[in-house]
Amino acid sequence: NPCALVQQHPGKLFVGSESKKNFGSCLMTRYFQRLGGKYLAWFQANRSNVPHSKMLNAGIFGGRRADVLRIAGPLEDVLLDPDLAIKKQAELTWFDMAATNYVLRAKFPFSDVITGYPLHSIYGSVESRKDVYLSHK
């Protein structure tokens, strides 16, 4: 139960990350291309100088209610932005990963984010671990 970890770190956001994929990877580039505009420009300007170079994974996301609500507005602003490139293409696809990485890196101090051990196991590996709160699939 990750509630104990959340209680120990008030003011923090708990987010998954992928240890094998860096923030500046080709995959993240494609994700940001789906957003386009100011988001893609921000990514291109910051892809190699962000704190914590691992790609954040929106599949694990939480914290105290007040802390999660702090990010809800900025995240909603990105997801509902009518100028997103993907919306102009009328294509149904995911863009939550880019939106999450953008908001947590551009709008908040990264010191507010807890990711990796002991929150979760290594993404993309099948591990049976007792020393983490959540196991990635």
HELIX and SHEET records of a PDB file:
HELIX    1   1 CYS A    3  GLN A    8  1                                   6    
HELIX    2   2 CYS A   26  LEU A   35  1                                  10    
HELIX    3   3 GLY A   37  ASN A   46  1                                  10    
HELIX    4   4 ARG A   65  LEU A   79  1                                  15    
HELIX    5   5 ALA A   85  LYS A   88  1                                   4    
HELIX    6   6 ASP A   96  TYR A  102  1                                   7    
HELIX    7   7 VAL A  103  LYS A  107  3                                   5    
HELIX    8   8 PHE A  110  ASP A  112  5                                   3    
SHEET    1   A 3 LYS A  54  GLY A  63  0                                        
SHEET    2   A 3 LEU A  13  ASN A  22 -1                                        
SHEET    3   A 3 VAL A 113  ILE A 114  1                                        
END                                                                             
